[in-house]
């Protein structure tokens, strides 16, 4: 995906964060290139709070020897994103609104967490979400946010 406009805010899914920061990951090369390109650009990066928390969770629960100590995971995440992204979570009634919307759309189970990531991305003004799980998000996304898989030729613009 080419970074084509500083006006298009881009949100990150957990799997892009993890893949782009851990060099052994199968998607490391493409995710790392994408993250570096974003971080060095003027594009606004939206980091949904649940994606940050889940990335920390994944990094600290991996089987040894790939499991990171909590301090190492925090250092990597903060060093990579803290001063460059807009961290966005839901406030007050936004959570209730999300649950009502999910229920009305018959979105249940683990897909509800994807709905939370999308809701945070939308709140942060993101127009694109980078993920390796396109199908998870396409089921629930609206036309407001384009679902983009890093490195996919269909997404090159």
C-alpha positions as CSV (number, residue, x, y, z in Angstrom):
1,X,0.0,0.0,0.0
2,X,1.5,3.3,-1.0
3,X,1.3,6.2,1.5
4,X,-0.5,8.6,-0.8
5,X,-2.0,11.3,1.4
6,X,-1.3,12.8,4.7
7,X,-5.1,13.4,5.0
8,X,-5.9,9.7,5.2
9,X,-5.6,8.5,8.8
10,X,-4.6,4.8,9.1
11,X,-5.4,2.5,12.0
12,X,-3.4,-0.6,13.0
13,X,-4.8,-4.0,14.0
14,X,-3.0,-6.1,16.6
15,X,-1.6,-8.6,14.1
16,X,0.2,-5.8,12.1
17,X,1.7,-4.4,15.3
18,X,3.0,-7.8,16.4
19,X,4.2,-8.9,13.0
20,X,6.0,-5.6,12.4
21,X,7.8,-5.6,15.7
22,X,8.9,-9.3,16.1
23,X,11.5,-10.3,13.6
24,X,10.7,-14.0,13.7
25,X,7.0,-13.5,12.6
26,X,6.0,-14.9,9.2
27,X,4.7,-11.4,8.2
28,X,7.6,-9.5,9.7
29,X,9.2,-8.3,6.5
30,X,6.0,-6.8,4.9
31,X,4.6,-5.5,8.2
32,X,7.9,-3.9,9.3
33,X,8.3,-2.1,6.0
34,X,4.7,-0.9,6.2
35,X,5.2,0.3,9.8
36,X,8.5,2.1,9.0
37,X,6.9,3.8,6.0
38,X,3.9,5.0,8.1
39,X,6.0,6.1,11.1
40,X,8.3,8.1,8.8
41,X,5.5,9.7,6.9
42,X,3.2,12.5,7.8
43,X,0.2,10.2,7.8
44,X,-1.9,10.2,11.0
45,X,-1.7,6.8,12.7
46,X,-4.6,5.8,14.9
47,X,-3.8,3.1,17.4
48,X,-7.0,1.6,18.8
49,X,-6.5,1.0,22.5
50,X,-7.7,-2.6,22.4
51,X,-5.1,-3.4,19.6
52,X,-2.4,-2.0,21.8
53,X,-3.5,-4.0,24.8
54,X,-3.9,-7.2,22.7
55,X,-0.4,-6.7,21.2
56,X,1.0,-6.5,24.7
57,X,-0.9,-9.6,25.7
58,X,0.3,-11.6,22.7
59,X,3.9,-10.5,23.2
60,X,3.9,-11.5,26.8
61,X,2.1,-14.9,26.5
62,X,3.9,-16.4,23.5
63,X,5.5,-19.8,24.2
64,X,9.2,-19.6,25.3
65,X,11.6,-18.6,23.9
66,X,9.6,-16.0,22.0
67,X,7.7,-14.7,25.0
68,X,8.8,-11.2,26.0
69,X,9.1,-10.0,29.5
70,X,6.5,-7.4,30.3
71,X,9.2,-4.6,30.5
72,X,10.6,-5.6,27.1
73,X,7.1,-5.6,25.5
74,X,6.3,-2.2,27.0
75,X,9.7,-0.8,25.8
76,X,9.2,-2.0,22.3
77,X,5.6,-0.7,22.1
78,X,6.4,2.6,23.7
79,X,9.5,3.1,21.7
80,X,7.7,2.3,18.4
81,X,4.5,4.2,18.9
82,X,4.1,6.4,22.0
83,X,5.1,9.7,20.5
84,X,3.8,9.0,16.9
85,X,0.3,7.7,17.1
86,X,-3.1,8.8,18.4
87,X,-4.1,6.2,21.0
88,X,-7.9,6.0,20.9
89,X,-10.4,4.2,23.2
90,X,-14.1,4.5,23.8
91,X,-15.5,6.7,26.5
92,X,-18.7,6.4,28.6
93,X,-21.7,5.7,26.5
94,X,-19.7,4.9,23.4
95,X,-19.2,1.4,24.8
96,X,-22.9,0.9,25.3
97,X,-23.6,2.3,21.8
98,X,-21.1,-0.2,20.4
99,X,-22.7,-3.1,22.2
100,X,-26.2,-2.1,21.0
101,X,-24.9,-1.7,17.4
102,X,-23.2,-5.2,17.5
103,X,-26.4,-6.7,18.9
104,X,-28.6,-5.1,16.2
105,X,-26.2,-6.4,13.5
106,X,-26.1,-9.9,15.1
107,X,-22.3,-9.6,15.7
108,X,-21.3,-12.0,18.4
109,X,-18.4,-13.8,20.0
110,X,-14.8,-12.8,19.2
111,X,-15.9,-10.7,16.3
112,X,-17.2,-8.2,18.9
113,X,-13.5,-7.4,19.7
114,X,-12.9,-6.6,16.0
115,X,-15.9,-4.4,16.2
116,X,-14.3,-2.6,19.2
117,X,-11.1,-2.1,17.2
118,X,-13.1,-0.7,14.3
119,X,-15.1,1.6,16.6
120,X,-11.9,3.1,18.0
121,X,-10.4,3.4,14.6
122,X,-13.5,5.2,13.4
123,X,-13.5,7.5,16.4
124,X,-9.9,8.4,15.7
125,X,-10.8,9.4,12.2
126,X,-9.1,6.5,10.4
127,X,-10.1,5.8,6.8
128,X,-8.0,2.6,6.5
129,X,-7.3,-0.3,8.9
130,X,-4.2,-2.3,8.3
131,X,-4.7,-6.0,9.2
132,X,-3.7,-9.5,8.1
133,X,-7.3,-10.7,8.9
134,X,-9.2,-9.0,6.2
135,X,-12.2,-11.4,6.4
136,X,-12.6,-10.7,10.1
137,X,-13.2,-7.1,9.5
138,X,-14.9,-7.1,6.2
139,X,-17.9,-8.9,7.8
140,X,-18.4,-6.0,10.1
141,X,-16.8,-2.9,8.5
142,X,-18.8,-0.1,7.0
143,X,-17.9,1.9,4.0
144,X,-16.2,4.5,6.2
145,X,-13.1,2.4,6.6
146,X,-11.1,0.5,4.0
147,X,-9.7,-2.8,5.1
148,X,-6.1,-3.1,3.8
149,X,-3.7,-6.1,4.0
150,X,-0.1,-5.0,4.0
151,X,1.8,-6.2,1.0
152,X,-1.3,-7.2,-0.9
153,X,-1.0,-6.3,-4.6
154,X,-4.7,-5.5,-4.6
155,X,-4.0,-2.7,-2.1
156,X,-1.1,-1.0,-4.0
157,X,-2.2,2.4,-5.1
